[in-house]
Amino acid sequence: MKLVLTALGVVLLVIAVVYFVLPADQLPGFFPGHEAGVARMHYKHGAAAGVVGVVLLAAGVWMGRR
């Protein structure tokens, strides 16, 4: 369980970085928020993915201590 939580946390943190770095028209097509011709960033999506990623990493560390 620790490995799954940690892996999901890392994946979500990478997704958060992608949301903060790429504008909406350059996001991969399977990402929510992909809009052709739109140059704005999706900060709320990135913040949500980052928060959930940190929570999952913390849960993985907590599970490892038990």
Backbone as a printed PyTorch tensor [residue, N CA C, xyz], in Angstrom:
tensor([[[  0.8160,  -1.1860,   0.0000],
         [  0.0000,   0.0000,   0.0000],
         [  0.8670,   1.2600,   0.0000]],

        [[  1.9930,   1.2000,   0.7220],
         [  2.8840,   2.3430,   0.7780],
         [  3.4110,   2.6880,  -0.6130]],

        [[  3.7780,   1.6800,  -1.3790],
         [  4.3130,   1.9060,  -2.7190],
         [  3.2570,   2.5230,  -3.6360]],

        [[  2.0310,   2.0630,  -3.5440],
         [  0.9490,   2.5900,  -4.3850],
         [  0.6850,   4.0560,  -4.0510]],

        [[  0.5910,   4.3850,  -2.7680],
         [  0.3460,   5.7740,  -2.3660],
         [  1.4830,   6.6910,  -2.7980]],

        [[  2.7040,   6.2340,  -2.6260],
         [  3.8540,   7.0380,  -3.0000],
         [  3.9130,   7.2390,  -4.5120]],

        [[  3.6600,   6.1850,  -5.2730],
         [  3.6960,   6.2970,  -6.7300],
         [  2.6030,   7.2370,  -7.2390]],

        [[  1.4030,   7.1150,  -6.7080],
         [  0.3190,   8.0120,  -7.1190],
         [  0.6280,   9.4620,  -6.7410]],

        [[  1.2250,   9.6510,  -5.5780],
         [  1.6020,  10.9930,  -5.1510],
         [  2.6230,  11.6270,  -6.0860]],

        [[  3.6190,  10.8550,  -6.4880],
         [  4.6420,  11.3640,  -7.4040],
         [  4.0290,  11.6730,  -8.7680]],

        [[  3.1650,  10.7910,  -9.2600],
         [  2.5110,  11.0170, -10.5550],
         [  1.6780,  12.2930, -10.5110]],

        [[  0.9330,  12.5070,  -9.4380],
         [  0.1180,  13.7160,  -9.3300],
         [  0.9750,  14.9780,  -9.2090]],

        [[  2.1160,  14.8850,  -8.5680],
         [  3.0010,  16.0450,  -8.5010],
         [  3.5730,  16.3790,  -9.8730]],

        [[  3.8800,  15.3670, -10.6690],
         [  4.3590,  15.5960, -12.0360],
         [  3.2410,  16.2350, -12.8690]],

        [[  2.0180,  15.7520, -12.7090],
         [  0.8780,  16.3370, -13.4210],
         [  0.6790,  17.7940, -13.0090]],

        [[  0.8540,  18.0910, -11.7290],
         [  0.7290,  19.4750, -11.2570],
         [  1.7680,  20.3710, -11.9260]],

        [[  2.9910,  19.8890, -12.0580],
         [  4.0320,  20.6720, -12.7270],
         [  3.6570,  20.9170, -14.1870]],

        [[  3.1050,  19.9020, -14.8490],
         [  2.6900,  20.0660, -16.2440],
         [  1.6170,  21.1480, -16.3500]],

        [[  0.6630,  21.1530, -15.4500],
         [ -0.3830,  22.1800, -15.4740],
         [  0.1970,  23.5750, -15.2400]],

        [[  1.2180,  23.7020, -14.4040],
         [  1.7930,  25.0130, -14.1250],
         [  2.7150,  25.4980, -15.2400]],

        [[  3.2700,  24.5830, -16.0190],
         [  4.2680,  24.9570, -17.0270],
         [  3.6590,  25.1580, -18.4150]],

        [[  2.6730,  24.3550, -18.7920],
         [  2.1260,  24.3950, -20.1500],
         [  0.7930,  25.1390, -20.2040]],

        [[  0.5930,  25.9590, -21.2370],
         [ -0.7230,  26.5790, -21.4180],
         [ -1.7510,  25.5460, -21.8820]],

        [[ -3.0160,  25.9280, -21.8670],
         [ -4.1070,  24.9850, -22.1280],
         [ -4.0350,  24.3610, -23.5190]],

        [[ -3.5430,  25.0910, -24.5150],
         [ -3.5140,  24.5080, -25.8550],
         [ -2.3600,  23.5310, -26.0590]],

        [[ -1.3840,  23.5110, -25.1570],
         [ -0.2610,  22.5840, -25.2800],
         [ -0.3710,  21.3830, -24.3420]],

        [[ -1.4260,  21.3250, -23.5290],
         [ -1.6200,  20.1700, -22.6520],
         [ -1.9200,  18.9400, -23.4910]],

        [[ -1.5430,  17.7620, -23.0160],
         [ -1.9330,  16.5450, -23.7270],
         [ -3.4570,  16.4560, -23.8340]],

        [[ -3.9480,  15.8350, -24.8850],
         [ -5.3750,  15.7950, -25.1580],
         [ -6.2000,  15.0820, -24.1150]],

        [[ -5.5900,  14.1770, -23.3450],
         [ -6.3390,  13.4340, -22.3330],
         [ -6.3810,  14.1520, -20.9900]],

        [[ -5.7150,  15.2920, -20.8600],
         [ -5.7630,  16.0720, -19.6250],
         [ -7.0500,  16.8890, -19.5920]],

        [[ -7.7370,  16.9430, -18.4460],
         [ -8.8710,  17.8660, -18.3280],
         [ -8.3790,  19.3020, -18.4540]],

        [[ -9.0810,  20.1120, -19.1980],
         [ -8.6860,  21.4980, -19.3810],
         [ -7.9840,  21.7600, -20.6900]],

        [[ -7.7440,  20.7340, -21.5110],
         [ -7.1160,  20.9390, -22.8200],
         [ -8.0850,  21.6950, -23.7130]],

        [[ -7.6660,  22.8610, -24.1800],
         [ -8.5000,  23.6840, -25.0570],
         [ -7.6300,  24.1970, -26.1870]],

        [[ -8.0030,  23.8790, -27.4130],
         [ -7.2390,  24.3290, -28.5720],
         [ -7.3610,  25.8400, -28.7240]],

        [[ -6.2240,  26.4960, -28.9490],
         [ -6.2200,  27.9360, -29.1890],
         [ -6.3030,  28.8040, -27.9540]],

        [[ -6.2540,  28.2230, -26.7860],
         [ -6.3370,  28.9970, -25.5420],
         [ -4.9540,  29.0180, -24.9010]],

        [[ -4.4550,  30.2050, -24.6140],
         [ -3.0870,  30.3370, -24.1070],
         [ -3.0290,  30.5190, -22.5900]],

        [[ -4.1330,  30.3920, -21.8960],
         [ -4.0910,  30.6030, -20.4460],
         [ -3.6780,  29.3160, -19.7200]],

        [[ -3.2250,  29.4870, -18.4950],
         [ -2.7720,  28.3660, -17.6790],
         [ -3.9260,  27.8940, -16.7980]],

        [[ -3.8810,  26.6480, -16.3810],
         [ -4.9010,  26.0850, -15.5010],
         [ -4.2900,  25.9010, -14.1020]],

        [[ -4.2350,  26.9950, -13.3690],
         [ -3.6130,  26.9650, -12.0540],
         [ -4.4300,  26.1770, -11.0360]],

        [[ -5.7400,  26.2190, -11.1430],
         [ -6.5730,  25.4850, -10.1820],
         [ -6.3970,  23.9780, -10.3460]],

        [[ -6.3150,  23.5110, -11.5990],
         [ -6.0690,  22.0870, -11.8350],
         [ -4.7090,  21.6830, -11.2590]],

        [[ -3.7020,  22.5260, -11.4840],
         [ -2.3700,  22.2390, -10.9720],
         [ -2.3100,  22.2460,  -9.4580]],

        [[ -2.9980,  23.2020,  -8.8450],
         [ -3.0070,  23.2700,  -7.3840],
         [ -3.7220,  22.0640,  -6.7830]],

        [[ -4.8290,  21.6670,  -7.3910],
         [ -5.5610,  20.5050,  -6.8820],
         [ -4.7220,  19.2350,  -7.0010]],

        [[ -4.0810,  19.0530,  -8.1480],
         [ -3.2350,  17.8710,  -8.3350],
         [ -2.0560,  17.8980,  -7.3630]],

        [[ -1.4930,  19.0690,  -7.1250],
         [ -0.3730,  19.1830,  -6.1990],
         [ -0.7580,  18.8800,  -4.7620]],

        [[ -1.9030,  19.4000,  -4.3370],
         [ -2.3560,  19.1570,  -2.9580],
         [ -2.6440,  17.6730,  -2.7430]],

        [[ -3.3520,  17.0580,  -3.6850],
         [ -3.6600,  15.6260,  -3.5490],
         [ -2.3710,  14.8090,  -3.6050]],

        [[ -1.4220,  15.2070,  -4.4380],
         [ -0.1430,  14.5050,  -4.5100],
         [  0.6230,  14.5630,  -3.1970]],

        [[  0.6460,  15.7290,  -2.5780],
         [  1.3370,  15.8710,  -1.2880],
         [  0.6370,  15.0510,  -0.2090]],

        [[ -0.7040,  15.0580,  -0.2220],
         [ -1.4530,  14.2690,   0.7620],
         [ -1.1610,  12.7760,   0.5800]],

        [[ -1.1200,  12.3060,  -0.6540],
         [ -0.8240,  10.8970,  -0.8940],
         [  0.6060,  10.5380,  -0.4890]],

        [[  1.5490,  11.4280,  -0.7470],
         [  2.9250,  11.1800,  -0.2940],
         [  2.9970,  11.1200,   1.2300]],

        [[  2.3000,  12.0370,   1.8870],
         [  2.2750,  12.0100,   3.3550],
         [  1.6370,  10.7390,   3.8720]],

        [[  0.5670,  10.2890,   3.2220],
         [ -0.0730,   9.0360,   3.6340],
         [  0.8660,   7.8600,   3.4230]],

        [[  1.6350,   7.8850,   2.3430],
         [  2.6140,   6.8180,   2.1260],
         [  3.7000,   6.7870,   3.1790]],

        [[  4.1600,   7.9460,   3.5990],
         [  5.1710,   8.0130,   4.6560],
         [  4.5570,   7.5340,   5.9700]],

        [[  3.3230,   7.9630,   6.2340],
         [  2.6740,   7.5600,   7.4760],
         [  2.4410,   6.0480,   7.5080]],

        [[  2.0550,   5.4730,   6.3670],
         [  1.8490,   4.0240,   6.3020],
         [  3.1630,   3.2720,   6.5150]],

        [[  4.2640,   3.8630,   6.0610],
         [  5.5680,   3.2330,   6.2260],
         [  6.0420,   3.2070,   7.6650]],

        [[  5.5540,   4.1330,   8.4740],
         [  5.9810,   4.2050,   9.8690],
         [  5.2300,   3.2450,  10.7610]],

        [[  4.1110,   2.7420,  10.3210],
         [  3.2770,   1.8720,  11.1490],
         [  3.8590,   0.5040,  11.2540]]])
